[in-house]
Amino acid sequence: MRSKAALWIGLLVVVSLAIGVLWTIRTAPPAGPTPWWWGKNPDFHVEGWEAGKEDATVAMTMPKKTVDALVGLGLKSSVSAGKHKVYLSQVHAEVERLPRGQWITMHDNEATIYVWLDVKGSTPAVRPPKPYGADSTRATS
């Protein structure tokens, strides 16, 4: 009976170590200099803007730890508004490498989608520009 318990405990330890190694590899910070967000509690932001709209069609803020967990577990996570969709696992590594105050801009049909990291309460707050004005023309700045 003791040998079975020892075998199960040993198997549990090996599986736990394997999960820890895979988790670390999948969610490791980018190589090179330490990212600006390291040691802070950043939020993952996604905004989708459609032509002719005054405000964002979709806006999402989620803790980076949650997005890391989704990516680490290999879950397919997406933010969607109608026919526009952003897969967080596809942009995760690219967003982590951005310098502070920068964002990723994606174009999906007639929508512009911004993805960025920011720390709550930071000054100045990171805010991408509105891509469309009230007259549904692109902003020039």
N, C-alpha and C positions, 0 to 999 in steps of 0.2 A: 504494500500500500504506500509506503514512504517513497519508493522508487517512482511510482506513478505520479505522486504529487511533485516530486523533484523534477520529473520530466516535463510536467505541465508548466511549472514555474519557469524552468529553463526555456521552454518554447515561448512563453509569454514575454520573457525578457528579450529574446531574439527578435520577435515580431515588433515589440516596442522600439527597439533600437533601429530596426529597418524603417519603421514609420518616421522616426525622428530624423534619420539621414535623408530620406526622400523629402520630407517637409522642408528641411534646411536647404536642400538643393533647389527646390521649386520656388521658395520664397526668399532666397538669399538677396541681399542688396546688390546693386550694380558694382562691378569691379572698378577700381580706381580710387579717386578721392572719396571721402565720406560724403554721402548725400546731405543736402541741407536739412532734410527732415529727420535725419537719424537722431534718436533719443527724444523725439517729440511725438505728439499724438496727432498726426495729420488726418485730414478728411479727403476723401476721393469725391470729386465733383464732376457731374455730367450735365450739360445743358444742350437742348436741341431747339433750334430756331427755324421756323418755317417762314417762307416769303409772305409778306403782307400781314404778319402778326406783330403786335406791339410788344408782347412779352414772350418769354420762352414757352414753347409748347410742352416741353418736359424739362424738369430740373430735379436732380437727385444729389443728395449729399449722404455719404456713407463713410463710417470710420474705415481707414486704410486696413486696420487689423481684420475687419470683416472681409474685405476684398482679398486680402492675403490668404485668409482661411478658405475662401471659395476657390482661389487659384491653387493653393496647396493641396486641396482635396480633389482637384481635377473636375470640379463641378462647372457646368456650362452656365455662366451668369451673364445676363444681358439686361440692358435698359432699353425699353422700346416705347415709342409713341406712334401709334398707327402703323404705317409701313416703314418707319425709320427705326433702326436697331443698332445698338453698340454692344459688342461682346467684350466684357471687361477683361477676360483672360487674354484677349488678343492685344489690348493696349496697355496692360499692366506693366510690363517691363519697360516700355517706351516712356510711360508717364513717370516712373520712378527715376529715370535718368534726366528728366527736365530740370533746368535750373529754377530757382525760386522766381515766381512771377511769370512763368511761361506756361503755355498750354498747347495741347494738340488740337488742330483744326481738321475736321473731316467733313467732306461734302457727300451727302446721300440724296440723290435726286435733287429736289429743290430745297433741301434742308441743310443747315450748317450746324455741326455738332462740335462742341468744345468739351475737352476732358482735361482736368488739372488736379493738382494736389495743393492743399492749403492747410494752415494750422488755425484752428478757431481762435478768434481774438487777436490775431496778428495784425500789425500795423505796418504798412497799409494792406488792406484786404486785396487779394488777387481777384480780379474781375475781368473776363474777356470783354471785348467791345460788342455792342449789338451789331449783328451783321446786316440787318435790314431796318430801314426807317419806316415811318408810318405810311409813306407813299409806296412801299414795297420796292424801293430801289436799294441797291447795295450801298453801304456806308463807304465813304472815300478815305477815311482815316486809318 
